[in-house]
Amino acid sequence: MARAKDENKRAMILQSAKMLFSQNGFFNTSISDIVKETSLPVGSIYTYFKSKEEIVRTIVDEGWGDLRTRLFTMLGSSQSVENKLKSVIDQFIPEVLQDLDLVNILLSEAIIYTKIEEKVEELSTAIMMLLKPAIKDSDMITDLDKNTWQAGLGVYFLGILNTVKLARTTSIGIKVSDILKFVKISIEKSLGLKL
C-alpha cells in the first residue's frame, strides 16, 4: 500500500536539500545528509523523490517556475517599456537574488541537472522582445543578432548572479543595491531610457 504524502514533509525535504546543495555542493551532499538534516527516515525521502537528481531538478524547476510566472506577469502588463524594465530591475532581479541557495545551485556543479541554458534562453528572449520597441532607433543595438543578444543578456544575468554570490559570501564591499544601480544606469545609458 502506498504511503500518503504530506506536503509539509515534501517542502521540508526540498528546503533542507536546497540549503545543503548550496552550502556543500551537489556532489558533496548525500541522501544521508538530507535524512540527517530533516530528521526523517530515509524511506520518507524516497516516498517523495526517487533520487538526489530528482530532488535538485524539483528545486530548480519549482524555484524557476515561480520566478518565471512573476516575470511573465510583469512583462505581460500594459505598462510602458520603461516601467516594465523598471519592474524587472526593482522587483524581479531582487526576488531572484533573495534566494541565494537557488542561485548557488543554478551556478554549481548541479548545472547538468538545472537546464540553465533553457532558462537563460527563455529569459533573454523575453527581455529581447520587451526591448525591441524601445531600441528600434538605436543603430548600435539593432545590428545585434539573436545569438549576440542572448550572449549579452546571459553575461548580464549570470554576471549579476555571480557578483551577488561573491558580495554575500566575501568582504569585497559590493552591495546588492550597488549592483542594481549599475544595471539601471547601464540600461538607461545604452538605450537612452529614463528608468
C-alpha positions as CSV (number, residue, x, y, z in Angstrom):
1,M,0.0,0.0,0.0
2,A,1.4,3.4,-1.0
3,R,2.1,5.9,1.8
4,A,0.1,9.1,1.9
5,K,2.2,12.1,1.0
6,D,2.4,15.1,3.3
7,E,3.2,18.4,1.5
8,N,4.9,19.8,4.7
9,K,7.4,16.9,4.6
10,R,8.0,17.3,0.9
11,A,8.6,21.0,1.4
12,M,11.0,20.3,4.4
13,I,13.0,17.8,2.2
14,L,13.3,20.3,-0.6
15,Q,14.2,23.2,1.7
16,S,16.8,21.1,3.5
17,A,18.3,19.7,0.3
18,K,18.4,23.2,-1.2
19,M,20.4,24.5,1.7
20,L,22.7,21.5,1.7
21,F,23.3,21.6,-2.1
22,S,24.0,25.3,-1.8
23,Q,26.4,25.1,1.1
24,N,28.2,21.8,0.4
25,G,27.7,21.3,-3.3
26,F,25.5,18.8,-5.1
27,F,28.1,16.1,-5.4
28,N,29.2,16.5,-1.7
29,T,25.7,16.1,-0.4
30,S,24.2,12.6,0.1
31,I,20.7,11.4,0.7
32,S,22.1,10.5,4.2
33,D,22.9,14.2,4.7
34,I,19.3,15.1,3.8
35,V,18.0,12.5,6.2
36,K,20.1,13.9,9.0
37,E,19.1,17.5,8.3
38,T,15.4,16.7,8.1
39,S,15.3,14.0,10.9
40,L,13.1,12.0,8.6
41,P,13.6,8.3,7.9
42,V,15.3,7.5,4.6
43,G,12.1,5.8,3.4
44,S,10.3,9.1,3.7
45,I,12.8,10.8,1.4
46,Y,12.2,8.1,-1.2
47,T,8.5,8.4,-0.8
48,Y,8.7,11.8,-2.3
49,F,11.7,11.5,-4.6
50,K,13.4,8.7,-6.4
51,S,16.9,10.2,-6.3
52,K,19.1,13.1,-5.3
53,E,19.0,14.2,-9.0
54,E,15.2,14.3,-8.9
55,I,15.4,16.5,-5.8
56,V,17.7,19.0,-7.4
57,R,15.6,19.1,-10.6
58,T,12.5,19.7,-8.5
59,I,14.2,22.5,-6.5
60,V,15.2,24.3,-9.7
61,D,12.0,23.6,-11.7
62,E,9.8,24.9,-8.9
63,G,12.0,27.8,-8.0
64,W,12.4,28.9,-11.6
65,G,8.7,28.3,-12.3
66,D,7.7,30.7,-9.5
67,L,10.2,33.3,-10.7
68,R,9.2,32.8,-14.4
69,T,5.5,33.3,-13.6
70,R,6.2,36.6,-11.8
71,L,8.5,37.8,-14.6
72,F,6.0,37.0,-17.4
73,T,3.2,38.6,-15.4
74,M,5.3,41.8,-15.2
75,L,6.2,41.7,-18.9
76,G,2.6,41.0,-19.9
77,S,1.2,44.0,-18.1
78,S,0.0,47.1,-20.1
79,Q,2.8,49.3,-18.7
80,S,5.3,51.1,-20.9
81,V,8.6,49.5,-21.8
82,E,10.3,51.8,-19.4
83,N,8.0,50.8,-16.5
84,K,8.4,47.1,-17.3
85,L,12.2,47.4,-17.3
86,K,12.0,49.3,-14.0
87,S,9.8,46.5,-12.6
88,V,12.4,43.9,-13.8
89,I,15.2,45.8,-12.1
90,D,13.4,46.9,-9.0
91,Q,11.3,43.8,-8.4
92,F,12.2,40.7,-10.4
93,I,16.0,40.8,-10.0
94,P,15.8,41.4,-6.3
95,E,13.4,38.5,-5.9
96,V,15.9,36.2,-7.7
97,L,18.7,37.5,-5.5
98,Q,16.8,36.8,-2.3
99,D,17.1,33.1,-3.0
100,L,20.8,32.7,-2.8
101,D,20.6,29.0,-2.3
102,L,18.7,28.6,-5.7
103,V,21.3,30.9,-7.3
104,N,24.2,28.8,-5.9
105,I,22.5,25.6,-7.3
106,L,21.9,27.2,-10.7
107,L,25.6,28.1,-10.9
108,S,27.1,25.0,-9.2
109,E,28.2,21.6,-10.4
110,A,24.5,20.6,-10.4
111,I,24.2,22.7,-13.5
112,I,24.0,19.5,-15.5
113,Y,20.6,18.9,-13.9
114,T,19.3,22.5,-13.9
115,K,18.9,23.2,-17.7
116,I,20.4,26.6,-17.1
117,E,20.8,27.1,-20.9
118,E,17.0,26.8,-21.3
119,K,16.4,29.3,-18.6
120,V,18.9,31.8,-20.0
121,E,17.4,31.5,-23.5
122,E,13.9,32.0,-22.2
123,L,14.9,35.0,-20.1
124,S,17.0,36.6,-22.9
125,T,14.2,36.1,-25.4
126,A,11.6,37.6,-23.1
127,I,13.9,40.7,-22.4
128,M,14.8,41.0,-26.1
129,M,11.1,41.1,-27.0
130,L,10.5,43.7,-24.3
131,L,13.3,45.9,-25.6
132,K,12.6,45.7,-29.3
133,P,10.1,48.6,-29.4
134,A,12.5,50.8,-27.3
135,I,15.6,50.2,-29.4
136,K,14.5,50.3,-33.0
137,D,16.1,53.7,-33.3
138,S,19.5,52.6,-31.9
139,D,21.9,51.5,-34.6
140,M,24.3,50.0,-32.0
141,I,21.7,47.6,-30.6
142,T,19.5,46.8,-33.6
143,D,22.5,45.4,-35.5
144,L,22.9,42.6,-33.0
145,D,21.6,39.1,-34.0
146,K,19.8,36.8,-31.6
147,N,22.9,34.9,-30.5
148,T,24.7,38.1,-29.7
149,W,21.6,39.4,-27.8
150,Q,21.4,36.1,-25.9
151,A,25.2,36.2,-25.1
152,G,24.9,39.8,-23.8
153,L,21.9,39.2,-21.7
154,G,23.4,36.0,-20.4
155,V,26.5,37.9,-19.4
156,Y,24.3,40.4,-17.6
157,F,22.1,37.9,-15.8
158,L,24.8,35.4,-14.9
159,G,27.2,38.2,-14.0
160,I,24.6,39.7,-11.6
161,L,24.1,36.3,-10.0
162,N,27.8,35.6,-9.6
163,T,28.5,39.1,-8.3
164,V,25.8,38.9,-5.7
165,K,27.1,35.5,-4.7
166,L,30.6,37.0,-4.2
167,A,29.2,40.1,-2.4
168,R,27.3,37.9,0.1
169,T,30.0,35.4,0.7
170,T,33.1,37.7,0.8
171,S,34.0,41.1,2.1
172,I,34.5,42.8,-1.3
173,G,32.3,45.7,-0.2
174,I,29.8,45.5,-3.0
175,K,26.1,45.6,-2.0
176,V,23.1,44.3,-4.0
177,S,21.9,47.9,-4.2
178,D,25.2,48.8,-5.9
179,I,24.7,46.1,-8.5
180,L,21.1,47.1,-9.2
181,K,22.1,50.7,-9.5
182,F,24.8,49.8,-12.1
183,V,22.3,47.7,-14.1
184,K,19.8,50.5,-14.1
185,I,22.4,53.1,-15.2
186,S,23.9,50.9,-17.9
187,I,20.4,50.2,-19.4
188,E,19.5,53.9,-19.3
189,K,22.7,55.0,-21.0
190,S,22.7,52.2,-23.6
191,L,19.1,52.5,-24.5
192,G,18.5,56.2,-23.9
193,L,15.7,55.5,-21.5
194,K,14.9,57.0,-18.1
195,L,14.0,54.3,-15.5
